[in-house]
Amino acid sequence: MTGTTVRRWALSVVASAALAATAACTATTTAAGPSPQPTPAGGGTASRDAARAAALPALRAVERATVSAGSARVESATRLGTMMSMNAKGVLAWKGGLTGALTIEYTGGTMADTMRSLGSTTMPARYLDDAYYARMSDTFAAKAGGRHWIRYGYDDLGGAGGTGAYLGLQDQMRDTTPDQPVKLLLTASDAHRAGTDTVGGRSVTRYSGTVDAARLATAGSGLSGGQIAELRKLLTQAGVTTETVDIWVDADGLLVKKAERSRTAGGTTTQTAYYTDYGVRVSVERPPAADTRDFEDLIGKQGLTDDDS
């Protein structure tokens, strides 16, 4: 394999790893997610608007409670067409910026094949206030000066080459906390209470709705102009046209499960996640500098060794 080929191969790997880990923060079972729930019987705009108005106070309370909790354990599953299926498990904190640690396992798709060729389909990931770190395998480290960890600086990712693969990763990685699906649901014109259910042996209330990226329903959402603008930006950067959101809320008003199905020009993405142990202590150490390569250095400066075998 020539040096140029190795670099192109590595670029594909690290870019996909960054995108996948972004999704993992909020996602988790490779189920396709729930079917969209119909609005209450009676149909029509008036019925839909009444159902949304009835649900909004509870949804605003869930958003406040989730933000206030500050941290949680998460288990998630994500499926992105034929590109990848992945599971993730770990802890996340979101007060004063995103921090956390996840173990990501690629279970299917072309991304799993690529990771398998690198020697491992499991990848530890760490989130700090300025960067995201991914630990690659020994096989990859042998081509990267013996270093296992790749550092993705958020500011660097925000403008790396201006290509679509990286566009918006800075914002997406800082906006992957469990209050995000609640914010999305607050902007769904058909948001409504969809009955009760049981999650983890507890009785919960389910809310459902479909977000139209071109026409966010902002009235009554309780979100600020800045929050609305941020949602629009994230949806646009992700190429989302419509997104179905379901959340399950416990008696404490905390989100314990979420399922999202989004449509983009590139296909359908499904994510399911479970949140437990809100308020858990999260302590994340920066990987050793001696075992870390910077993404910009690795790719921009072509920091991989040749392998002509």
C-alpha positions as CSV (number, residue, x, y, z in Angstrom):
1,M,0.0,0.0,0.0
2,T,1.5,3.4,-1.0
3,G,1.8,6.3,1.4
4,T,-0.9,8.2,-0.5
5,T,-3.3,5.2,-0.3
6,V,-2.6,4.8,3.4
7,R,-3.3,8.5,4.0
8,R,-6.6,8.3,2.0
9,W,-7.6,5.2,3.9
10,A,-6.8,6.8,7.3
11,L,-8.7,9.9,6.4
12,S,-11.8,7.9,5.7
13,V,-11.4,6.0,8.9
14,V,-10.8,9.0,11.2
15,A,-13.6,11.0,9.6
16,S,-16.1,8.2,9.9
17,A,-15.0,7.5,13.5
18,A,-15.7,11.2,14.4
19,L,-19.1,11.2,12.7
20,A,-20.1,7.9,14.3
21,A,-19.0,8.9,17.8
22,T,-21.0,12.1,17.5
23,A,-24.1,10.0,16.9
24,A,-23.2,7.7,19.7
25,C,-23.5,10.4,22.3
26,T,-27.2,10.4,22.0
27,A,-27.9,7.1,20.5
28,T,-27.6,3.3,21.3
29,T,-30.1,-1.5,20.1
30,T,-30.0,-1.7,16.4
31,A,-33.8,-1.6,16.3
32,A,-35.4,0.5,13.6
33,G,-37.1,2.6,16.3
34,P,-40.8,3.0,16.9
35,S,-43.3,3.7,14.2
36,P,-44.6,7.3,14.0
37,Q,-47.5,7.8,16.4
38,P,-50.7,9.3,15.0
39,T,-52.1,12.4,16.5
40,P,-55.2,12.0,18.7
41,A,-58.4,10.8,17.0
42,G,-60.4,13.5,15.3
43,G,-57.6,14.7,13.0
44,G,-57.4,18.1,11.5
45,T,-55.3,21.1,12.5
46,A,-57.5,22.1,15.5
47,S,-57.1,18.6,17.1
48,R,-53.4,18.6,16.4
49,D,-52.9,22.0,17.8
50,A,-54.9,21.2,20.9
51,A,-52.9,18.0,21.5
52,R,-49.6,20.0,21.1
53,A,-50.8,22.7,23.5
54,A,-51.6,20.1,26.1
55,A,-48.2,18.4,25.8
56,L,-46.0,21.5,25.8
57,P,-46.0,22.3,29.5
58,A,-44.8,18.8,30.3
59,L,-42.2,18.8,27.6
60,R,-40.8,22.1,28.8
61,A,-40.6,20.7,32.3
62,V,-38.7,17.6,31.0
63,E,-36.2,19.8,29.1
64,R,-35.5,21.9,32.3
65,A,-35.2,18.7,34.5
66,T,-32.8,17.0,32.0
67,V,-30.6,20.1,31.7
68,S,-30.5,20.6,35.5
69,A,-29.5,16.9,36.1
70,G,-26.2,17.6,34.4
71,S,-25.1,14.0,33.7
72,A,-26.3,10.4,33.1
73,R,-25.3,7.0,32.1
74,V,-26.2,6.1,28.5
75,E,-26.6,3.0,26.4
76,S,-27.4,3.5,22.8
77,A,-27.7,1.9,19.3
78,T,-27.4,3.7,16.0
79,R,-28.0,2.5,12.4
80,L,-27.0,4.6,9.4
81,G,-28.1,2.8,6.3
82,T,-25.5,0.4,5.0
83,M,-22.7,2.6,6.4
84,M,-22.8,1.4,10.0
85,S,-24.6,-0.1,12.9
86,M,-23.1,0.6,16.3
87,N,-23.7,0.4,20.0
88,A,-22.3,2.7,22.7
89,K,-22.2,2.7,26.5
90,G,-20.8,5.1,29.0
91,V,-21.3,8.4,30.9
92,L,-21.9,11.9,29.7
93,A,-22.0,15.3,31.5
94,W,-23.3,18.5,30.0
95,K,-23.0,21.3,32.5
96,G,-20.4,23.8,31.4
97,G,-19.7,21.9,28.2
98,L,-19.8,18.3,27.0
99,T,-17.6,15.8,28.9
100,G,-17.8,12.0,29.0
101,A,-16.4,8.6,28.2
102,L,-18.0,6.0,25.9
103,T,-17.1,2.6,24.6
104,I,-18.3,2.3,21.0
105,E,-18.7,-1.0,19.2
106,Y,-19.3,-1.2,15.5
107,T,-21.5,-4.1,14.8
108,G,-22.3,-3.9,11.1
109,G,-22.0,-2.0,7.8
110,T,-19.0,-0.8,5.9
111,M,-17.7,1.1,9.0
112,A,-17.5,-2.2,10.9
113,D,-15.6,-3.8,8.0
114,T,-13.1,-0.9,8.0
115,M,-12.6,-1.0,11.7
116,R,-12.1,-4.7,11.6
117,S,-9.4,-4.2,9.0
118,L,-7.7,-2.0,11.5
119,G,-7.7,-4.8,14.1
120,S,-10.7,-3.9,16.3
121,T,-14.3,-3.0,16.0
122,T,-14.4,-1.5,19.5
123,M,-13.2,2.0,20.1
124,P,-13.0,3.9,23.5
125,A,-13.9,7.6,23.1
126,R,-13.4,10.5,25.5
127,Y,-15.1,13.9,25.4
128,L,-13.4,17.0,26.9
129,D,-14.3,20.7,26.7
130,D,-12.0,21.4,23.8
131,A,-11.7,18.1,21.9
132,Y,-12.9,14.6,21.3
133,Y,-10.5,11.6,21.6
134,A,-10.7,8.2,19.9
135,R,-8.5,5.3,20.7
136,M,-7.5,3.2,17.7
137,S,-6.0,-0.2,17.5
138,D,-2.4,-1.4,17.6
139,T,-2.6,-1.9,13.8
140,F,-3.5,1.7,13.3
141,A,-0.9,2.9,15.8
142,A,1.8,1.1,13.8
143,K,1.0,3.5,11.0
144,A,0.8,6.5,13.2
145,G,4.1,6.6,14.9
146,G,3.1,4.1,17.6
147,R,0.3,6.4,19.0
148,H,-3.1,5.0,19.7
149,W,-5.3,8.1,20.5
150,I,-6.5,10.6,17.8
151,R,-7.4,14.1,19.1
152,Y,-10.2,15.9,17.2
153,G,-10.1,19.5,18.2
154,Y,-13.6,21.0,18.0
155,D,-12.4,24.2,16.4
156,D,-10.3,22.3,13.9
157,L,-13.3,20.0,13.0
158,G,-15.5,23.1,12.5
159,G,-13.5,24.0,9.4
160,A,-11.3,21.1,8.4
161,G,-11.0,21.6,4.7
162,G,-14.5,22.9,4.4
163,T,-15.7,19.4,3.3
164,G,-19.1,18.0,3.9
165,A,-17.6,15.1,6.0
166,Y,-16.5,17.6,8.7
167,L,-18.9,20.5,8.3
168,G,-20.6,21.2,11.6
169,L,-18.9,18.6,13.7
170,Q,-17.8,21.3,16.2
171,D,-21.4,22.2,16.9
172,Q,-22.8,18.6,16.7
173,M,-20.3,17.3,19.3
174,R,-21.2,20.1,21.6
175,D,-24.9,19.5,21.2
176,T,-25.4,15.8,21.8
177,T,-26.9,15.8,25.3
178,P,-30.2,14.1,26.2
179,D,-32.1,17.4,26.3
180,Q,-31.7,17.7,22.5
181,P,-34.5,15.3,21.5
182,V,-36.8,17.2,23.9
183,K,-35.9,20.5,22.3
184,L,-36.6,18.9,18.9
185,L,-40.0,17.6,20.1
186,L,-40.9,21.0,21.3
187,T,-40.6,22.3,17.7
188,A,-42.8,19.5,16.2
189,S,-46.2,20.8,15.0
190,D,-47.8,17.5,16.0
191,A,-46.1,16.9,19.3
192,H,-48.5,15.0,21.6
193,R,-48.8,12.7,24.6
194,A,-48.8,9.1,23.1
195,G,-49.9,7.2,26.2
196,T,-48.1,5.2,28.9
197,D,-45.5,2.4,28.7
198,T,-43.0,0.5,30.8
199,V,-39.2,1.1,30.5
200,G,-36.8,-0.7,32.9
201,G,-39.7,-1.9,35.0
202,R,-41.0,1.6,35.6
203,S,-44.2,3.2,34.4
204,V,-43.4,6.1,32.0
205,T,-45.2,8.5,29.7
206,R,-44.5,8.6,26.0
207,Y,-44.5,11.7,23.8
208,S,-44.2,11.7,20.1
209,G,-44.0,14.1,17.1
210,T,-42.4,14.7,13.7
211,V,-40.1,17.6,13.1
212,D,-40.1,19.4,9.8
213,A,-36.7,21.0,9.4
214,A,-38.1,23.6,7.0
215,R,-41.0,24.6,9.3
216,L,-40.1,24.4,13.0
217,A,-43.1,25.0,15.2
218,T,-41.6,27.6,17.6
219,A,-44.8,29.0,19.1
220,G,-45.1,27.9,22.7
221,S,-41.9,25.9,22.7
222,G,-40.3,28.0,25.4
223,L,-37.0,27.9,23.5
224,S,-35.0,31.1,23.0
225,G,-34.3,32.6,19.6
226,G,-30.7,31.3,19.9
227,Q,-31.8,27.8,20.7
228,I,-34.1,27.8,17.7
229,A,-31.4,29.0,15.5
230,E,-29.0,26.3,16.8
231,L,-31.6,23.6,16.1
232,R,-32.1,24.9,12.6
233,K,-28.3,24.9,12.1
234,L,-27.8,21.4,13.3
235,L,-30.6,20.0,11.2
236,T,-29.3,21.8,8.1
237,Q,-25.8,20.6,8.7
238,A,-26.9,17.0,9.1
239,G,-29.0,17.3,6.0
240,V,-32.2,16.3,7.9
241,T,-35.5,17.0,6.1
242,T,-37.9,15.3,8.6
243,E,-37.2,13.6,12.0
244,T,-39.6,11.5,14.1
245,V,-38.9,11.8,17.8
246,D,-40.3,9.7,20.6
247,I,-39.3,10.1,24.2
248,W,-40.3,8.3,27.4
249,V,-40.4,10.2,30.7
250,D,-40.4,8.9,34.2
251,A,-42.2,10.1,37.3
252,D,-39.4,12.5,38.1
253,G,-39.8,14.2,34.7
254,L,-36.5,12.8,33.3
255,L,-36.0,11.4,29.9
256,V,-35.3,7.6,30.3
257,K,-35.5,6.6,26.6
258,K,-35.5,8.2,23.3
259,A,-35.9,7.0,19.7
260,E,-35.3,9.1,16.6
261,R,-35.7,8.4,12.9
262,S,-34.4,11.0,10.5
263,R,-34.6,11.3,6.8
264,T,-31.7,12.9,4.8
265,A,-30.7,13.0,1.2
266,G,-28.4,10.1,2.0
267,G,-31.0,7.8,3.6
268,T,-32.5,7.0,6.9
269,T,-30.8,7.1,10.3
270,T,-32.3,5.5,13.4
271,Q,-31.2,5.9,17.0
272,T,-32.4,4.5,20.3
273,A,-31.0,5.4,23.7
274,Y,-31.6,4.7,27.3
275,Y,-30.6,7.1,30.1
276,T,-30.1,6.1,33.8
277,D,-28.4,7.3,37.0
278,Y,-28.9,11.0,36.3
279,G,-26.5,13.1,38.3
280,V,-23.7,10.4,38.2
281,R,-20.2,11.8,38.8
282,V,-18.3,12.0,35.5
283,S,-14.5,12.3,35.6
284,V,-12.6,12.1,32.3
285,E,-8.8,12.2,31.9
286,R,-7.1,13.5,28.9
287,P,-5.1,10.7,27.1
288,P,-1.3,10.8,27.5
289,A,0.3,13.2,25.1
290,A,2.9,10.7,24.3
291,D,0.3,8.3,23.0
292,T,-1.8,10.9,21.1
293,R,-1.7,12.2,17.5
294,D,-3.7,15.3,16.5
295,F,-6.1,14.9,13.6
296,E,-4.9,17.9,11.8
297,D,-1.3,16.7,12.1
298,L,-2.2,13.2,11.1
299,I,-4.0,14.2,7.9
300,G,-2.9,17.7,7.1
301,K,0.8,16.9,7.5
302,Q,0.4,13.3,6.1
303,G,1.7,11.8,9.4
304,L,1.3,8.2,8.5
305,T,4.1,5.8,7.5
306,D,4.4,4.1,4.2
307,D,3.4,0.5,3.9
308,D,4.2,-1.1,0.5
309,S,3.3,-4.6,1.5
